Amino acid sequence: MVKKKTKYIHAGRYVAEVEVNLIESDDEWAPYLSIEDATRLDDVREALQKEDMESASRYGGIYKLEPISLS
């Protein structure tokens, strides 16, 4: 069985929201990602680290984190 899941990849001050398919089965490794989805997550993390927003945005939504001070 395959289930859609949103993964959030954080690198520096950016977060990418990426849709992946979790593969569910009865084996002890389940649930797991396909090689293609795992590679996509690695690619988006690398793009965020390089601040290459054009490449990172091909995989999903990109957000910039900003600190909030309550003092």
N, C-alpha and C positions, 0 to 999 in steps of 0.2 A: 504494500500500500504506500502511496506517495501523498505527502501532506505539504501544502504551501506554508512557508514560515518566513517572517521578516527577521533578518539578521541586521544588527547594528555594528558597524565597524568604526572604531575610534582610532584616530591617529592625530597626534598633536592637538590642534584646536578645531578639528573637523570630525564630523560623524557622517557616515554614509548609511542609508537605509536601503538594503538590498533584499529582494525576494529570492528565496531559494526553495528547493524541494527537499524535504526530509524523507528519506526512505525508511519505512518502518517494516520490520520483519520479526520473526521469532528468534533470530540468532542473537548472541550476546553482544554484538557490536551495534545493534539498532538502538535508537534511530541514528542514521548517518547521512552524510551528503554524498552526492555523486562526485566523481573526480572533476567534472566540469564546473559544478557549483563551488567546490573547494578552491579551484583555480581562480574563478571569478572573484571570490572573496580576497584571495591573495593579491590579485591584480588591482582591485579597488583600494586595498590597504597601501600598496606601493604607490599608487597614483596620489592618494591623500598625503603620504609622507613627502612626496615630491612637490606637493601643492599644485598638481596638475588637475585642476578642476574640470577641464574639458573631458579628459579621459575618465575621471572618476564619475562624472555625471552620466556616462553611458550605462552605468550599472544601477542607477537609482537616484533617489533624492540625496542631496548633499546639504549639510547644516554646519554652520559655524558656531562654536561654543564661545560664550562670553561669560566671564566671571561676574558674579553678583555679590556685592558686599552689603551686609546687613548692619554694619556699624555706623 
